Amino acid sequence: RFPESARRLVDAGAEVLVVPAAWAAGPLKAEHWRTLATARAIENTAVVVAVGQAGRGVTGRSLVVGPDGVVGLELGEEPELRTVDLDPEALRGVRESNPSLANRRYRVVPAV
């Protein structure tokens, strides 16, 4: 929910963002969790490891999203444990083909 936090980490040199959360369960909450994790990965061209606490009242559904927005691993609502290997070359490739970080503009000028 807080894109500014992710951007500050990436500006400081982060290539992987780990987001632990006890994301509340409810209608559309799992979809929101997935969408926001994917958005953070794409807009920052970073890997997002979104670790969702599983159990009563929370959604679980941990996932790993590549810097291109592709979900490489997604777990369910029950507690599970998985490992993944991350490829730094793939990250560099995405950052070369999608230079969104380099193309940012810090000044917003309203239209007249």
HELIX and SHEET records of a PDB file:
HELIX    1   1 PRO A    3  ASP A   11  1                                   9    
HELIX    2   2 LYS A   29  ASN A   44  1                                  16    
HELIX    3   3 PRO A   88  SER A   97  1                                  10    
SHEET    1   A 4 VAL A  16  ALA A  21  0                                        
SHEET    2   A 4 VAL A  47  GLY A  52  1                                        
SHEET    3   A 4 LEU A  63  VAL A  65 -1                                        
SHEET    4   A 4 VAL A  71  GLU A  74 -1                                        
END                                                                             
